[in-house]
Amino acid sequence: RGSKAAKKNPHVVFFKVDVDDCNDVAEEYKVEAMPTFLVLKEGKEVERVVGAKKEELSKKIGDHAPITA
């Protein structure tokens, strides 16, 4: 079952990480609150959205998503 963001952006790869099960990932990316959304480009963080801010997240995904024909 995918999220609405994933369905709207099939050219973007989404990962869901349970920070309780993956503490090392939470520490590496300095996740301190849930939900936290990271936009990574070429392995580097380019955007971060903390909280369930759908419109802000959608804009930031669009700002960095590859252009499709």
PDB file of N, CA, C and O in Angstrom:
ATOM      1  N   ARG A   1       0.854  -1.178   0.000  1.00  0.00           N
ATOM      2  CA  ARG A   1       0.000   0.000   0.000  1.00  0.00           C
ATOM      3  C   ARG A   1       0.894   1.233   0.000  1.00  0.00           C
ATOM      4  O   ARG A   1       1.680   1.427   0.927  1.00  0.00           O
ATOM      5  N   GLY A   2       0.784   2.055  -1.016  1.00  0.00           N
ATOM      6  CA  GLY A   2       1.612   3.242  -1.115  1.00  0.00           C
ATOM      7  C   GLY A   2       0.887   4.484  -0.649  1.00  0.00           C
ATOM      8  O   GLY A   2      -0.340   4.510  -0.547  1.00  0.00           O
ATOM      9  N   SER A   3       1.657   5.499  -0.373  1.00  0.00           N
ATOM     10  CA  SER A   3       1.077   6.768   0.056  1.00  0.00           C
ATOM     11  C   SER A   3       0.576   7.545  -1.154  1.00  0.00           C
ATOM     12  O   SER A   3       0.901   7.212  -2.294  1.00  0.00           O
ATOM     13  N   LYS A   4      -0.212   8.573  -0.901  1.00  0.00           N
ATOM     14  CA  LYS A   4      -0.690   9.422  -1.993  1.00  0.00           C
ATOM     15  C   LYS A   4       0.480  10.099  -2.686  1.00  0.00           C
ATOM     16  O   LYS A   4       0.479  10.238  -3.910  1.00  0.00           O
ATOM     17  N   ALA A   5       1.483  10.523  -1.915  1.00  0.00           N
ATOM     18  CA  ALA A   5       2.656  11.178  -2.506  1.00  0.00           C
ATOM     19  C   ALA A   5       3.370  10.223  -3.457  1.00  0.00           C
ATOM     20  O   ALA A   5       3.797  10.627  -4.538  1.00  0.00           O
ATOM     21  N   ALA A   6       3.500   8.967  -3.062  1.00  0.00           N
ATOM     22  CA  ALA A   6       4.167   7.979  -3.916  1.00  0.00           C
ATOM     23  C   ALA A   6       3.360   7.733  -5.188  1.00  0.00           C
ATOM     24  O   ALA A   6       3.933   7.591  -6.268  1.00  0.00           O
ATOM     25  N   LYS A   7       2.053   7.682  -5.068  1.00  0.00           N
ATOM     26  CA  LYS A   7       1.204   7.457  -6.239  1.00  0.00           C
ATOM     27  C   LYS A   7       1.249   8.646  -7.194  1.00  0.00           C
ATOM     28  O   LYS A   7       1.189   8.464  -8.410  1.00  0.00           O
ATOM     29  N   LYS A   8       1.354   9.861  -6.656  1.00  0.00           N
ATOM     30  CA  LYS A   8       1.408  11.065  -7.491  1.00  0.00           C
ATOM     31  C   LYS A   8       2.780  11.259  -8.127  1.00  0.00           C
ATOM     32  O   LYS A   8       2.910  11.985  -9.113  1.00  0.00           O
ATOM     33  N   ASN A   9       3.800  10.617  -7.570  1.00  0.00           N
ATOM     34  CA  ASN A   9       5.180  10.809  -8.027  1.00  0.00           C
ATOM     35  C   ASN A   9       5.848   9.458  -8.280  1.00  0.00           C
ATOM     36  O   ASN A   9       6.754   9.072  -7.541  1.00  0.00           O
ATOM     37  N   PRO A  10       5.413   8.735  -9.313  1.00  0.00           N
ATOM     38  CA  PRO A  10       5.961   7.395  -9.539  1.00  0.00           C
ATOM     39  C   PRO A  10       7.443   7.395  -9.900  1.00  0.00           C
ATOM     40  O   PRO A  10       8.092   6.352  -9.826  1.00  0.00           O
ATOM     41  N   HIS A  11       7.983   8.532 -10.284  1.00  0.00           N
ATOM     42  CA  HIS A  11       9.389   8.662 -10.655  1.00  0.00           C
ATOM     43  C   HIS A  11      10.281   8.964  -9.445  1.00  0.00           C
ATOM     44  O   HIS A  11      11.488   9.153  -9.592  1.00  0.00           O
ATOM     45  N   VAL A  12       9.684   9.006  -8.255  1.00  0.00           N
ATOM     46  CA  VAL A  12      10.417   9.281  -7.019  1.00  0.00           C
ATOM     47  C   VAL A  12      10.397   8.017  -6.169  1.00  0.00           C
ATOM     48  O   VAL A  12       9.377   7.331  -6.097  1.00  0.00           O
ATOM     49  N   VAL A  13      11.515   7.707  -5.528  1.00  0.00           N
ATOM     50  CA  VAL A  13      11.602   6.534  -4.656  1.00  0.00           C
ATOM     51  C   VAL A  13      11.301   6.974  -3.230  1.00  0.00           C
ATOM     52  O   VAL A  13      11.920   7.907  -2.717  1.00  0.00           O
ATOM     53  N   PHE A  14      10.347   6.297  -2.593  1.00  0.00           N
ATOM     54  CA  PHE A  14       9.962   6.600  -1.217  1.00  0.00           C
ATOM     55  C   PHE A  14      10.344   5.435  -0.315  1.00  0.00           C
ATOM     56  O   PHE A  14      10.221   4.272  -0.702  1.00  0.00           O
ATOM     57  N   PHE A  15      10.809   5.755   0.889  1.00  0.00           N
ATOM     58  CA  PHE A  15      11.101   4.745   1.901  1.00  0.00           C
ATOM     59  C   PHE A  15      10.411   5.143   3.188  1.00  0.00           C
ATOM     60  O   PHE A  15      10.380   6.318   3.551  1.00  0.00           O
ATOM     61  N   LYS A  16       9.864   4.168   3.869  1.00  0.00           N
ATOM     62  CA  LYS A  16       9.282   4.392   5.191  1.00  0.00           C
ATOM     63  C   LYS A  16      10.161   3.646   6.186  1.00  0.00           C
ATOM     64  O   LYS A  16      10.404   2.449   6.036  1.00  0.00           O
ATOM     65  N   VAL A  17      10.634   4.360   7.200  1.00  0.00           N
ATOM     66  CA  VAL A  17      11.536   3.768   8.181  1.00  0.00           C
ATOM     67  C   VAL A  17      10.913   3.891   9.565  1.00  0.00           C
ATOM     68  O   VAL A  17      10.530   4.981   9.988  1.00  0.00           O
ATOM     69  N   ASP A  18      10.817   2.776  10.257  1.00  0.00           N
ATOM     70  CA  ASP A  18      10.354   2.776  11.645  1.00  0.00           C
ATOM     71  C   ASP A  18      11.572   3.061  12.517  1.00  0.00           C
ATOM     72  O   ASP A  18      12.435   2.199  12.683  1.00  0.00           O
ATOM     73  N   VAL A  19      11.643   4.259  13.069  1.00  0.00           N
ATOM     74  CA  VAL A  19      12.831   4.655  13.831  1.00  0.00           C
ATOM     75  C   VAL A  19      13.000   3.840  15.108  1.00  0.00           C
ATOM     76  O   VAL A  19      14.102   3.775  15.652  1.00  0.00           O
ATOM     77  N   ASP A  20      11.931   3.218  15.594  1.00  0.00           N
ATOM     78  CA  ASP A  20      12.066   2.344  16.762  1.00  0.00           C
ATOM     79  C   ASP A  20      12.838   1.076  16.397  1.00  0.00           C
ATOM     80  O   ASP A  20      13.568   0.526  17.222  1.00  0.00           O
ATOM     81  N   ASP A  21      12.672   0.624  15.170  1.00  0.00           N
ATOM     82  CA  ASP A  21      13.379  -0.570  14.701  1.00  0.00           C
ATOM     83  C   ASP A  21      14.737  -0.245  14.089  1.00  0.00           C
ATOM     84  O   ASP A  21      15.606  -1.114  14.013  1.00  0.00           O
ATOM     85  N   CYS A  22      14.926   0.993  13.654  1.00  0.00           N
ATOM     86  CA  CYS A  22      16.155   1.386  12.946  1.00  0.00           C
ATOM     87  C   CYS A  22      16.759   2.631  13.591  1.00  0.00           C
ATOM     88  O   CYS A  22      16.845   3.685  12.960  1.00  0.00           O
ATOM     89  N   ASN A  23      17.169   2.505  14.831  1.00  0.00           N
ATOM     90  CA  ASN A  23      17.733   3.653  15.552  1.00  0.00           C
ATOM     91  C   ASN A  23      18.930   4.259  14.839  1.00  0.00           C
ATOM     92  O   ASN A  23      19.124   5.474  14.874  1.00  0.00           O
ATOM     93  N   ASP A  24      19.734   3.421  14.191  1.00  0.00           N
ATOM     94  CA  ASP A  24      20.919   3.929  13.509  1.00  0.00           C
ATOM     95  C   ASP A  24      20.550   4.883  12.379  1.00  0.00           C
ATOM     96  O   ASP A  24      21.247   5.870  12.145  1.00  0.00           O
ATOM     97  N   VAL A  25      19.466   4.594  11.684  1.00  0.00           N
ATOM     98  CA  VAL A  25      19.012   5.479  10.600  1.00  0.00           C
ATOM     99  C   VAL A  25      18.527   6.801  11.186  1.00  0.00           C
ATOM    100  O   VAL A  25      18.845   7.868  10.661  1.00  0.00           O
ATOM    101  N   ALA A  26      17.763   6.733  12.263  1.00  0.00           N
ATOM    102  CA  ALA A  26      17.267   7.947  12.923  1.00  0.00           C
ATOM    103  C   ALA A  26      18.431   8.813  13.390  1.00  0.00           C
ATOM    104  O   ALA A  26      18.395  10.035  13.244  1.00  0.00           O
ATOM    105  N   GLU A  27      19.450   8.194  13.944  1.00  0.00           N
ATOM    106  CA  GLU A  27      20.616   8.952  14.408  1.00  0.00           C
ATOM    107  C   GLU A  27      21.381   9.554  13.240  1.00  0.00           C
ATOM    108  O   GLU A  27      21.771  10.721  13.288  1.00  0.00           O
ATOM    109  N   GLU A  28      21.598   8.766  12.192  1.00  0.00           N
ATOM    110  CA  GLU A  28      22.359   9.247  11.038  1.00  0.00           C
ATOM    111  C   GLU A  28      21.715  10.481  10.415  1.00  0.00           C
ATOM    112  O   GLU A  28      22.408  11.420  10.024  1.00  0.00           O
ATOM    113  N   TYR A  29      20.382  10.474  10.325  1.00  0.00           N
ATOM    114  CA  TYR A  29      19.677  11.584   9.689  1.00  0.00           C
ATOM    115  C   TYR A  29      19.106  12.579  10.694  1.00  0.00           C
ATOM    116  O   TYR A  29      18.347  13.475  10.327  1.00  0.00           O
ATOM    117  N   LYS A  30      19.473  12.418  11.957  1.00  0.00           N
ATOM    118  CA  LYS A  30      19.078  13.345  13.024  1.00  0.00           C
ATOM    119  C   LYS A  30      17.562  13.548  13.090  1.00  0.00           C
ATOM    120  O   LYS A  30      17.075  14.677  13.165  1.00  0.00           O
ATOM    121  N   VAL A  31      16.834  12.443  13.061  1.00  0.00           N
ATOM    122  CA  VAL A  31      15.376  12.481  13.179  1.00  0.00           C
ATOM    123  C   VAL A  31      15.028  12.550  14.656  1.00  0.00           C
ATOM    124  O   VAL A  31      15.361  11.649  15.426  1.00  0.00           O
ATOM    125  N   GLU A  32      14.355  13.628  15.044  1.00  0.00           N
ATOM    126  CA  GLU A  32      14.009  13.840  16.447  1.00  0.00           C
ATOM    127  C   GLU A  32      12.508  13.877  16.690  1.00  0.00           C
ATOM    128  O   GLU A  32      12.068  13.801  17.837  1.00  0.00           O
ATOM    129  N   ALA A  33      11.719  13.994  15.631  1.00  0.00           N
ATOM    130  CA  ALA A  33      10.259  14.061  15.762  1.00  0.00           C
ATOM    131  C   ALA A  33       9.636  13.267  14.619  1.00  0.00           C
ATOM    132  O   ALA A  33      10.228  13.102  13.553  1.00  0.00           O
ATOM    133  N   MET A  34       8.421  12.781  14.875  1.00  0.00           N
ATOM    134  CA  MET A  34       7.701  12.041  13.860  1.00  0.00           C
ATOM    135  C   MET A  34       6.410  12.767  13.518  1.00  0.00           C
ATOM    136  O   MET A  34       5.750  13.311  14.404  1.00  0.00           O
ATOM    137  N   PRO A  35       6.050  12.781  12.261  1.00  0.00           N
ATOM    138  CA  PRO A  35       6.838  12.265  11.149  1.00  0.00           C
ATOM    139  C   PRO A  35       7.896  13.274  10.705  1.00  0.00           C
ATOM    140  O   PRO A  35       7.718  14.483  10.853  1.00  0.00           O
ATOM    141  N   THR A  36       8.975  12.772  10.169  1.00  0.00           N
ATOM    142  CA  THR A  36      10.002  13.594   9.535  1.00  0.00           C
ATOM    143  C   THR A  36      10.185  13.061   8.124  1.00  0.00           C
ATOM    144  O   THR A  36      10.364  11.860   7.922  1.00  0.00           O
ATOM    145  N   PHE A  37      10.138  13.952   7.163  1.00  0.00           N
ATOM    146  CA  PHE A  37      10.311  13.583   5.760  1.00  0.00           C
ATOM    147  C   PHE A  37      11.602  14.214   5.262  1.00  0.00           C
ATOM    148  O   PHE A  37      11.822  15.413   5.433  1.00  0.00           O
ATOM    149  N   LEU A  38      12.447  13.407   4.650  1.00  0.00           N
ATOM    150  CA  LEU A  38      13.696  13.899   4.086  1.00  0.00           C
ATOM    151  C   LEU A  38      13.634  13.751   2.578  1.00  0.00           C
ATOM    152  O   LEU A  38      13.170  12.735   2.061  1.00  0.00           O
ATOM    153  N   VAL A  39      14.102  14.763   1.880  1.00  0.00           N
ATOM    154  CA  VAL A  39      14.259  14.671   0.435  1.00  0.00           C
ATOM    155  C   VAL A  39      15.760  14.559   0.203  1.00  0.00           C
ATOM    156  O   VAL A  39      16.524  15.471   0.522  1.00  0.00           O
ATOM    157  N   LEU A  40      16.165  13.429  -0.355  1.00  0.00           N
ATOM    158  CA  LEU A  40      17.576  13.184  -0.636  1.00  0.00           C
ATOM    159  C   LEU A  40      17.792  13.226  -2.135  1.00  0.00           C
ATOM    160  O   LEU A  40      16.982  12.713  -2.908  1.00  0.00           O
ATOM    161  N   LYS A  41      18.879  13.834  -2.533  1.00  0.00           N
ATOM    162  CA  LYS A  41      19.237  13.888  -3.944  1.00  0.00           C
ATOM    163  C   LYS A  41      20.701  13.489  -4.038  1.00  0.00           C
ATOM    164  O   LYS A  41      21.570  14.121  -3.437  1.00  0.00           O
ATOM    165  N   GLU A  42      20.961  12.439  -4.795  1.00  0.00           N
ATOM    166  CA  GLU A  42      22.310  11.889  -4.921  1.00  0.00           C
ATOM    167  C   GLU A  42      22.904  11.582  -3.548  1.00  0.00           C
ATOM    168  O   GLU A  42      24.093  11.793  -3.309  1.00  0.00           O
ATOM    169  N   GLY A  43      22.048  11.076  -2.646  1.00  0.00           N
ATOM    170  CA  GLY A  43      22.496  10.659  -1.325  1.00  0.00           C
ATOM    171  C   GLY A  43      22.659  11.758  -0.300  1.00  0.00           C
ATOM    172  O   GLY A  43      23.044  11.490   0.838  1.00  0.00           O
ATOM    173  N   LYS A  44      22.374  12.989  -0.682  1.00  0.00           N
ATOM    174  CA  LYS A  44      22.521  14.114   0.246  1.00  0.00           C
ATOM    175  C   LYS A  44      21.161  14.744   0.536  1.00  0.00           C
ATOM    176  O   LYS A  44      20.323  14.878  -0.356  1.00  0.00           O
ATOM    177  N   GLU A  45      20.959  15.124   1.788  1.00  0.00           N
ATOM    178  CA  GLU A  45      19.702  15.767   2.168  1.00  0.00           C
ATOM    179  C   GLU A  45      19.629  17.158   1.552  1.00  0.00           C
ATOM    180  O   GLU A  45      20.530  17.978   1.725  1.00  0.00           O
ATOM    181  N   VAL A  46      18.532  17.409   0.826  1.00  0.00           N
ATOM    182  CA  VAL A  46      18.326  18.727   0.224  1.00  0.00           C
ATOM    183  C   VAL A  46      17.122  19.441   0.820  1.00  0.00           C
ATOM    184  O   VAL A  46      17.000  20.660   0.700  1.00  0.00           O
ATOM    185  N   GLU A  47      16.234  18.693   1.461  1.00  0.00           N
ATOM    186  CA  GLU A  47      15.055  19.280   2.102  1.00  0.00           C
ATOM    187  C   GLU A  47      14.660  18.412   3.285  1.00  0.00           C
ATOM    188  O   GLU A  47      14.981  17.225   3.341  1.00  0.00           O
ATOM    189  N   ARG A  48      13.952  19.033   4.238  1.00  0.00           N
ATOM    190  CA  ARG A  48      13.443  18.325   5.415  1.00  0.00           C
ATOM    191  C   ARG A  48      12.109  18.953   5.785  1.00  0.00           C
ATOM    192  O   ARG A  48      11.978  20.177   5.826  1.00  0.00           O
ATOM    193  N   VAL A  49      11.122  18.110   6.055  1.00  0.00           N
ATOM    194  CA  VAL A  49       9.815  18.566   6.526  1.00  0.00           C
ATOM    195  C   VAL A  49       9.523  17.797   7.810  1.00  0.00           C
ATOM    196  O   VAL A  49       9.467  16.567   7.807  1.00  0.00           O
ATOM    197  N   VAL A  50       9.339  18.522   8.900  1.00  0.00           N
ATOM    198  CA  VAL A  50       9.011  17.900  10.179  1.00  0.00           C
ATOM    199  C   VAL A  50       7.541  18.171  10.460  1.00  0.00           C
ATOM    200  O   VAL A  50       7.109  19.323  10.502  1.00  0.00           O
ATOM    201  N   GLY A  51       6.781  17.108  10.650  1.00  0.00           N
ATOM    202  CA  GLY A  51       5.348  17.237  10.872  1.00  0.00           C
ATOM    203  C   GLY A  51       4.571  16.830   9.637  1.00  0.00           C
ATOM    204  O   GLY A  51       5.131  16.699   8.548  1.00  0.00           O
ATOM    205  N   ALA A  52       3.289  16.635   9.817  1.00  0.00           N
ATOM    206  CA  ALA A  52       2.413  16.192   8.729  1.00  0.00           C
ATOM    207  C   ALA A  52       1.956  17.391   7.906  1.00  0.00           C
ATOM    208  O   ALA A  52       0.784  17.767   7.933  1.00  0.00           O
ATOM    209  N   LYS A  53       2.885  17.977   7.182  1.00  0.00           N
ATOM    210  CA  LYS A  53       2.624  19.173   6.368  1.00  0.00           C
ATOM    211  C   LYS A  53       2.578  18.750   4.904  1.00  0.00           C
ATOM    212  O   LYS A  53       3.560  18.895   4.176  1.00  0.00           O
ATOM    213  N   LYS A  54       1.437  18.229   4.481  1.00  0.00           N
ATOM    214  CA  LYS A  54       1.298  17.637   3.153  1.00  0.00           C
ATOM    215  C   LYS A  54       1.626  18.606   2.025  1.00  0.00           C
ATOM    216  O   LYS A  54       2.327  18.245   1.080  1.00  0.00           O
ATOM    217  N   GLU A  55       1.124  19.829   2.117  1.00  0.00           N
ATOM    218  CA  GLU A  55       1.352  20.789   1.032  1.00  0.00           C
ATOM    219  C   GLU A  55       2.826  21.166   0.930  1.00  0.00           C
ATOM    220  O   GLU A  55       3.369  21.261  -0.170  1.00  0.00           O
ATOM    221  N   GLU A  56       3.472  21.380   2.072  1.00  0.00           N
ATOM    222  CA  GLU A  56       4.898  21.718   2.071  1.00  0.00           C
ATOM    223  C   GLU A  56       5.719  20.556   1.510  1.00  0.00           C
ATOM    224  O   GLU A  56       6.635  20.764   0.714  1.00  0.00           O
ATOM    225  N   LEU A  57       5.388  19.341   1.927  1.00  0.00           N
ATOM    226  CA  LEU A  57       6.104  18.171   1.435  1.00  0.00           C
ATOM    227  C   LEU A  57       5.922  18.023  -0.071  1.00  0.00           C
ATOM    228  O   LEU A  57       6.887  17.765  -0.790  1.00  0.00           O
ATOM    229  N   SER A  58       4.705  18.182  -0.548  1.00  0.00           N
ATOM    230  CA  SER A  58       4.424  18.067  -1.975  1.00  0.00           C
ATOM    231  C   SER A  58       5.230  19.083  -2.775  1.00  0.00           C
ATOM    232  O   SER A  58       5.777  18.752  -3.827  1.00  0.00           O
ATOM    233  N   LYS A  59       5.304  20.306  -2.287  1.00  0.00           N
ATOM    234  CA  LYS A  59       6.077  21.346  -2.973  1.00  0.00           C
ATOM    235  C   LYS A  59       7.555  20.983  -3.017  1.00  0.00           C
ATOM    236  O   LYS A  59       8.200  21.118  -4.057  1.00  0.00           O
ATOM    237  N   LYS A  60       8.087  20.527  -1.901  1.00  0.00           N
ATOM    238  CA  LYS A  60       9.517  20.206  -1.849  1.00  0.00           C
ATOM    239  C   LYS A  60       9.852  19.005  -2.725  1.00  0.00           C
ATOM    240  O   LYS A  60      10.923  18.958  -3.330  1.00  0.00           O
ATOM    241  N   ILE A  61       8.949  18.038  -2.796  1.00  0.00           N
ATOM    242  CA  ILE A  61       9.165  16.913  -3.709  1.00  0.00           C
ATOM    243  C   ILE A  61       9.185  17.436  -5.138  1.00  0.00           C
ATOM    244  O   ILE A  61      10.067  17.083  -5.920  1.00  0.00           O
ATOM    245  N   GLY A  62       8.215  18.276  -5.480  1.00  0.00           N
ATOM    246  CA  GLY A  62       8.147  18.840  -6.822  1.00  0.00           C
ATOM    247  C   GLY A  62       9.354  19.678  -7.183  1.00  0.00           C
ATOM    248  O   GLY A  62       9.786  19.690  -8.336  1.00  0.00           O
ATOM    249  N   ASP A  63       9.903  20.380  -6.201  1.00  0.00           N
ATOM    250  CA  ASP A  63      11.083  21.211  -6.447  1.00  0.00           C
ATOM    251  C   ASP A  63      12.293  20.376  -6.862  1.00  0.00           C
ATOM    252  O   ASP A  63      13.170  20.864  -7.575  1.00  0.00           O
ATOM    253  N   HIS A  64      12.343  19.124  -6.419  1.00  0.00           N
ATOM    254  CA  HIS A  64      13.530  18.304  -6.655  1.00  0.00           C
ATOM    255  C   HIS A  64      13.278  17.075  -7.512  1.00  0.00           C
ATOM    256  O   HIS A  64      14.216  16.347  -7.837  1.00  0.00           O
ATOM    257  N   ALA A  65      12.031  16.832  -7.882  1.00  0.00           N
ATOM    258  CA  ALA A  65      11.709  15.641  -8.674  1.00  0.00           C
ATOM    259  C   ALA A  65      12.275  15.786 -10.081  1.00  0.00           C
ATOM    260  O   ALA A  65      12.360  16.891 -10.616  1.00  0.00           O
ATOM    261  N   PRO A  66      12.660  14.666 -10.672  1.00  0.00           N
ATOM    262  CA  PRO A  66      13.145  14.730 -12.051  1.00  0.00           C
ATOM    263  C   PRO A  66      12.024  15.171 -12.985  1.00  0.00           C
ATOM    264  O   PRO A  66      10.853  14.872 -12.754  1.00  0.00           O
ATOM    265  N   ILE A  67      12.391  15.870 -14.019  1.00  0.00           N
ATOM    266  CA  ILE A  67      11.414  16.321 -15.015  1.00  0.00           C
ATOM    267  C   ILE A  67      11.091  15.138 -15.915  1.00  0.00           C
ATOM    268  O   ILE A  67      11.987  14.492 -16.458  1.00  0.00           O
ATOM    269  N   THR A  68       9.802  14.864 -16.066  1.00  0.00           N
ATOM    270  CA  THR A  68       9.381  13.759 -16.926  1.00  0.00           C
ATOM    271  C   THR A  68       8.640  14.313 -18.130  1.00  0.00           C
ATOM    272  O   THR A  68       8.012  15.370 -18.060  1.00  0.00           O
ATOM    273  N   ALA A  69       8.725  13.587 -19.229  1.00  0.00           N
ATOM    274  CA  ALA A  69       8.076  14.040 -20.468  1.00  0.00           C
ATOM    275  C   ALA A  69       6.620  13.683 -20.478  1.00  0.00           C
ATOM    276  O   ALA A  69       5.917  13.985 -21.442  1.00  0.00           O
TER     277      ALA A  69
END
